[in-house]
Each structure stands twice: as structure tokens, then as C-alpha cells.
Amino acid sequence: MATAISISGLVKSFGPTRALDGLELEVRTGEVHGFLGPNGAGKTTTIHILSTLIGADGGQVQIAGHDVARDPDPVRAAIGVTGQLTAVDNLLTGEENLLLMADLRHLGRREGRRRAAELLARFDLAAGGVTVFLTTQYLEEADELADRIALLDHGRLVAEGTADELKRRIPGGHIRLQFAYPDGLESAARTLGEAVRDDEALTLQVPSDGSVKSLRALLSRLDDESIEVDGLSIHTPDLGDVFLTLTGQPDKEKEAAR
């Protein structure tokens, strides 16, 4: 797949503070790419470099194959938008190939996600080869809209992948098995070994990454021992868990909701 944005070894400092510390990032053409990170991670600095096409202290930034540092106007169709989705409505003409969407907090969580989804659907951006670079504080928004997600911390990329891929990297996922009778619970506990058992609720929590492969393997083991399961549910970490594990900082959206 072609590359719309390529960032290699990007460094940007403000006095003694290094906002970007050798950032490496590649955004594919035609995808909605979520760009996440805690406050002070370097998201806004990256967006400013991309949207205003200004240089940095070091490293390379290419948009659609053009070197930003060497070409003052590499992509005439590129537009930078921070904060106003209404401005996007007015600016889109059908000729753009890069759309930067940032800081939708003023719209509120639900309104921002709804408006962003409406925008993407109405202009069918990805289908038309338009690349969307989305920074947001709302992890639900990124989970719903982004094809791939990059997680930034202290000016460096710490994780990248689809939302599901990132969630599977975090421990704590499990499959919850429900049994109708204590005998079934007892047999399953002996067969499966490592599991969290609740005799009162007649359940087992079996560690799992939530993948289809792991689910099939689990059911096959139970079937081999003729153990009947009354019900099951799959529980995987969410992006808030990913955020906390990889950056050491909680998801502010979850914190505010408590």
C-alpha cells in the first residue's frame, strides 16, 4: 500500500524541552489513522508540523513522497484543520488527498464522534484515496473511526496497529465460561488448569487474547472431554487499558466519567 505520510527520526525542541524525540511514523494512503497520546506526548507539535509544513530540528517528513523540508508547497491539496469540523465542511472540494483532524474536544465526546463519522461517510474519504490523520483525546472515537492507531508518548512512537491488535498486546483478556452444574465447572477446572474459578456463580475465567484461534482451541479441549458449557463471553482490554499500560497514564475520558 502506498504511503501518504512518512516521518523518520523527527526531532523538535522548545528550549530544553524535547517535544518530539526521533519520531518514526508511516501513514498509509486512503486510511483513517488515529494518533493518540497523553497530554505533552507531542501530538499537537506533530500536527503543527504537518499542517503548516514548517521544519523541525531534525529528521525527515514526507507527504505523498514530497520532502516537507525541501519543498515549501509539497501537497497543494493538503489541508490542516484544528478544532473546527465546520471548517472541514467548507474546505473540502473533492481535490484533497490529506485531511488533518485534531482537537475535537470542544464538541464533546458524543458530538465530536458523530460529526467526524458523518464527515467521513458523506465524503467517502478513504474510498476516494483521501488519507485522514486524526488526533483525539477520546479513545472511543479512535476505536470506532480509525483503521490503524499510533500511540505516542514522550515524543516517541510506543505502539502501532489496529485497535484489536493493540488490545491483544495487553494482559487481562479472558474468556468467561458459564456452567449449568457444579460437575461441569469441576471438570472444566481440572481440564483447563490456569483459570479464575467462581463456585458460587459457576464460572471460569480462562486467560485468552480474544482471538478466534484461541477460542477454537479452548472449545476443542472442552469438546474432547465432553464438557458442556452453558454460555460464554469474551472479554478483552479496551483502548483505555492499552493507554494506561503503555504510557503509564490513565485515559482521561474514563477518569472524567467516574
C-alpha positions in Angstrom: 0.0 0.0 0.0 1.2 3.5 -0.9 2.5 5.8 1.9 0.8 9.2 2.4 2.9 10.4 5.3 6.3 9.2 6.3 8.1 10.6 9.4 11.6 9.4 10.1 13.8 10.5 13.1 11.8 13.7 13.7 13.1 15.9 16.5 11.5 19.1 17.7 12.6 21.0 20.8 11.3 24.1 22.6 14.3 25.3 24.6 15.3 22.4 26.9 12.1 20.5 26.3 12.2 17.9 23.5 8.6 17.6 22.2 9.5 15.0 19.5 12.4 12.7 20.2 13.2 10.8 17.0 9.6 10.1 16.0 9.1 7.3 13.4 5.7 7.1 11.8 4.2 5.9 8.5 0.6 6.6 7.4 -0.9 4.6 4.5 -2.7 6.3 1.7 -6.5 6.1 2.0 -6.7 5.1 5.7 -8.1 6.9 8.7 -5.1 6.9 11.0 -5.6 7.6 14.7 -2.8 9.5 16.5 -3.1 9.1 20.3 -1.1 10.0 23.4 -1.3 11.7 26.8 -1.0 15.5 27.2 2.5 16.6 26.3 3.3 13.5 24.2 3.9 15.6 21.1 0.6 15.2 19.2 0.0 18.9 18.7 3.6 19.5 17.7 3.3 16.8 15.0 0.0 18.2 13.7 1.5 21.7 13.5 4.5 20.4 11.5 2.2 18.6 9.1 -0.5 21.3 8.8 1.8 24.3 8.4 4.5 22.4 6.7 7.2 24.0 8.9 10.5 22.4 9.5 11.8 20.7 12.7 15.2 20.5 14.4 16.0 17.2 12.7 14.6 14.2 10.9 12.5 13.9 7.7 8.9 14.5 7.0 7.4 13.4 3.6 3.8 13.9 2.5 2.9 11.8 -0.5 6.5 11.4 -1.4 7.5 15.1 -1.2 10.1 16.2 1.3 8.5 18.8 3.5 11.8 20.4 4.5 12.9 20.9 0.9 9.6 21.7 -0.9 7.7 24.6 0.6 4.5 23.6 -1.0 4.7 19.8 -1.5 1.0 19.0 -1.5 -1.3 21.7 -2.7 -4.4 19.6 -1.7 -3.3 19.1 1.9 -5.3 21.0 4.4 -4.8 21.4 8.1 -7.7 21.7 10.4 -7.6 22.1 14.2 -10.7 22.2 16.2 -13.5 23.1 13.7 -15.3 20.4 11.8 -17.4 23.1 10.2 -14.3 24.4 8.6 -13.7 21.0 7.1 -17.1 21.1 5.5 -16.3 24.4 3.9 -12.8 23.5 2.8 -13.4 20.1 1.2 -13.7 20.4 -2.6 -13.1 16.8 -3.6 -9.5 17.5 -4.7 -7.8 17.0 -1.3 -5.6 14.0 -0.6 -4.8 14.6 3.0 -7.1 15.7 5.8 -5.8 16.6 9.3 -8.4 16.4 12.0 -7.4 17.5 15.5 -8.7 18.5 18.9 -12.4 17.9 18.7 -12.8 18.2 22.5 -14.9 21.4 22.2 -17.7 19.5 20.6 -17.9 17.0 23.4 -17.3 13.3 23.2 -20.6 12.1 21.5 -21.0 15.1 19.3 -17.4 15.0 18.1 -17.6 11.4 17.2 -20.9 11.8 15.5 -19.7 14.7 13.4 -16.5 13.1 12.5 -18.3 9.9 11.4 -20.8 12.0 9.4 -17.9 13.8 7.7 -16.1 10.6 6.7 -19.2 8.9 5.5 -20.5 11.9 3.5 -17.3 12.5 1.6 -16.4 8.8 1.5 -12.8 9.9 2.0 -11.0 6.7 2.3 -12.7 5.2 -0.8 -11.6 8.2 -2.7 -8.0 7.8 -1.7 -8.0 10.6 0.9 -5.9 10.0 3.9 -7.3 11.1 7.3 -4.9 11.9 10.2 -7.0 12.0 13.3 -5.8 13.1 16.7 -8.2 12.9 19.6 -8.4 12.7 23.4 -11.4 10.4 23.0 -10.4 6.7 22.7 -13.9 5.5 21.8 -13.7 7.9 18.8 -10.4 6.4 17.7 -11.7 2.8 18.3 -14.7 3.5 16.1 -13.2 5.5 13.3 -9.5 4.6 12.8 -8.3 1.9 10.6 -4.9 1.9 12.4 -3.8 3.7 15.6 -0.4 5.1 16.6 0.3 5.7 20.3 2.8 8.5 21.2 4.5 9.0 24.5 7.3 11.5 25.3 7.8 12.3 21.6 8.2 8.7 20.6 6.0 6.0 19.0 5.4 3.3 21.6 2.8 1.2 19.7 1.0 1.0 16.4 -1.6 -1.3 14.8 -5.3 -1.8 14.6 -7.4 -1.2 17.7 -7.8 -5.0 18.1 -4.1 -5.7 17.7 -3.3 -3.1 20.4 -5.8 -4.6 22.8 -4.4 -8.1 22.3 -1.0 -6.8 23.4 -2.3 -6.1 26.9 -2.7 -8.8 29.6 -6.0 -9.3 31.3 -8.1 -10.6 28.4 -10.1 -13.7 29.2 -13.0 -16.0 28.1 -15.7 -16.4 30.7 -17.3 -19.8 30.8 -20.7 -20.3 32.4 -21.8 -23.8 33.6 -25.2 -25.1 34.5 -24.0 -27.6 37.1 -21.0 -27.8 39.6 -19.8 -31.1 38.0 -19.3 -29.3 34.7 -17.4 -26.5 36.4 -15.2 -29.0 38.3 -14.4 -31.0 35.1 -13.5 -27.8 33.2 -11.3 -26.5 36.0 -9.3 -29.8 36.0 -9.0 -29.8 32.2 -8.1 -26.2 31.7 -5.8 -25.6 34.6 -5.0 -21.9 34.8 -8.3 -20.2 35.4 -10.1 -18.0 37.9 -12.9 -20.0 39.4 -16.1 -18.8 41.0 -18.0 -21.7 42.5 -21.0 -19.6 43.5 -21.5 -18.2 40.0 -20.5 -21.5 38.4 -18.0 -19.6 36.1 -14.4 -19.9 35.0 -12.3 -17.1 33.6 -9.7 -18.5 31.2 -6.8 -16.2 30.1 -7.1 -15.5 26.4 -6.1 -12.9 23.8 -9.7 -13.0 22.4 -8.7 -14.3 19.0 -10.7 -16.8 17.0 -7.8 -19.2 17.2 -7.7 -19.2 21.0 -11.5 -19.6 21.2 -11.5 -22.6 18.9 -8.6 -24.2 20.8 -10.5 -23.8 24.1 -13.7 -25.2 22.8 -11.9 -28.1 21.3 -10.3 -29.0 24.6 -13.7 -28.9 26.3 -15.3 -31.0 23.5 -12.6 -33.6 23.7 -13.5 -34.1 27.4 -17.3 -34.0 26.6 -17.7 -30.9 28.9 -20.8 -28.9 28.2 -20.7 -25.1 28.5 -24.0 -23.3 29.3 -22.6 -20.0 27.9 -19.5 -18.0 27.2 -18.4 -14.4 26.7 -15.1 -12.9 25.5 -13.6 -10.0 27.5 -10.7 -8.1 26.0 -8.9 -5.0 27.3 -10.1 -1.7 25.8 -8.0 1.2 24.5 -8.0 2.7 27.9 -6.2 -0.3 29.2 -3.7 0.0 26.3 -3.2 3.6 27.1 -2.5 3.0 30.8 -0.2 0.1 30.2 1.9 1.6 27.5 2.1 5.2 28.8 1.6 4.8 32.5 -1.2 7.4 32.4 -4.9 6.8 32.7 -7.4 7.5 30.0 -8.7 11.0 30.9 -12.1 10.2 29.4 -12.6 7.3 31.8 -11.3 9.3 34.7 -13.8 12.1 34.0 -16.7 9.6 33.8 -16.0 8.2 37.3 
